[in-house]
Amino acid sequence: MAQIRGLAEIVLHVRDRQRSLAFYRDLLGLSVISPPDFPGPLFLKAGDGQEGIPQMVVLVSLPDDAPPFQPPSHLHHLALEVSPADFDTFKAHFEAEGLEVRDGKHPVIPSRTLYIDDPDGNEVELICREKF
């Protein structure tokens, strides 16, 4: 059976990007890996990971008029790193199980990604480095 290799990223909705950046970058010591002029989410490196897929915390700003968080809150999505050799095996397995498999493209790192939903509707991403 193919195996999960690690946690690639956690994506968090945030109300105040600068306050969250101060917490994750300044307090916890994560480094920003998004390009300085990148208009989208803020990508912070949490660890080296394996084969060029860094472990990341990603901050996604909510619009000012978004309603307050209500318990239970949930993550935007959870990303798990797999090896490039296992990526297609996972995809075929998910499809065989009748899951809707959605493709994607990471906006910061060259990779292959796919998305499925867990039984509660939480989005789960599998990611691996592109083969060179």
C-alpha positions in Angstrom: 0.0 0.0 0.0 1.2 3.5 -0.8 2.0 5.6 2.3 1.5 9.2 3.3 5.0 10.8 3.8 4.2 13.8 5.8 2.1 16.9 6.3 2.7 19.4 3.5 0.5 22.4 4.5 -2.2 23.6 6.7 -4.4 26.4 5.3 -6.0 28.8 7.8 -8.6 31.4 7.2 -7.5 34.6 9.1 -9.3 37.8 9.9 -6.2 40.0 10.3 -3.3 39.0 8.0 -0.7 41.2 9.7 -1.6 40.0 13.2 -1.4 36.4 11.9 1.8 37.0 10.1 3.3 38.5 13.3 2.3 35.3 15.2 3.5 32.7 12.6 6.6 34.5 11.3 7.7 36.6 14.3 6.6 34.5 17.2 7.0 31.0 15.8 9.8 31.8 13.4 8.3 30.5 10.2 9.8 32.1 7.1 7.7 33.6 4.3 8.2 31.8 1.0 5.6 33.7 -1.1 7.0 36.1 -3.6 6.9 39.7 -2.1 4.3 40.9 -4.7 2.2 37.7 -4.6 -1.4 38.9 -4.2 -2.9 35.6 -2.9 -2.5 33.6 0.3 0.6 34.0 2.4 2.8 30.9 2.4 5.1 30.3 5.4 7.6 27.5 5.6 7.3 25.4 8.7 9.9 22.7 7.8 12.0 21.2 5.0 9.7 18.3 4.3 10.9 15.8 1.7 12.0 16.1 -2.0 11.4 19.8 -2.3 7.9 20.0 -0.8 8.2 22.3 2.2 6.0 21.9 5.3 3.8 25.1 5.2 1.2 27.1 7.1 -0.8 29.1 4.6 -2.8 32.2 5.7 -5.9 33.1 3.6 -7.5 36.4 4.5 -11.2 36.5 4.9 -13.1 39.5 3.6 -13.9 42.2 6.1 -17.6 41.4 6.0 -17.2 37.7 6.7 -19.3 36.5 9.6 -17.5 35.7 12.9 -16.1 32.2 13.4 -18.5 29.9 15.0 -17.7 26.6 16.7 -17.1 24.1 15.4 -14.7 25.8 13.0 -12.9 23.9 10.3 -9.8 24.2 8.2 -9.8 25.4 4.6 -8.0 22.1 3.7 -5.4 19.7 4.9 -2.5 18.8 2.5 -0.5 15.6 2.8 2.7 14.9 1.0 3.2 11.7 -0.9 6.1 10.5 -3.1 5.9 11.1 -6.8 5.9 7.3 -7.4 2.8 6.9 -5.2 0.8 9.9 -6.5 -1.0 8.0 -9.4 -1.5 5.0 -7.2 -3.5 7.1 -4.7 -5.4 8.8 -7.5 -6.4 5.4 -9.0 -7.4 4.1 -5.6 -9.6 7.1 -4.8 -11.3 6.9 -8.2 -11.9 3.1 -7.7 -13.5 3.9 -4.4 -15.9 6.3 -6.2 -14.5 9.5 -4.7 -14.6 12.7 -6.7 -11.0 13.5 -7.5 -10.3 17.1 -8.3 -7.0 18.2 -9.9 -5.3 21.4 -9.0 -2.2 23.5 -9.4 -0.2 24.9 -6.5 0.4 28.6 -7.0 3.9 28.7 -5.4 5.8 25.4 -5.9 6.1 23.1 -8.9 4.0 20.1 -7.9 1.2 17.7 -8.7 -1.9 18.0 -6.6 -5.3 16.3 -6.2 -8.2 17.0 -3.9 -10.8 14.8 -2.3 -13.4 15.4 0.4 -13.5 13.5 3.7 -16.8 12.2 5.0 -17.5 15.5 6.8 -16.8 17.6 3.7 -13.3 18.7 4.7 -11.1 19.1 1.7 -7.9 16.9 1.7 -5.1 17.5 -0.7 -2.4 15.1 -1.8 0.8 16.8 -3.1 4.1 15.6 -4.6 7.0 17.2 -6.3 6.8 17.4 -10.1 9.0 14.8 -11.8 11.9 16.5 -13.5 
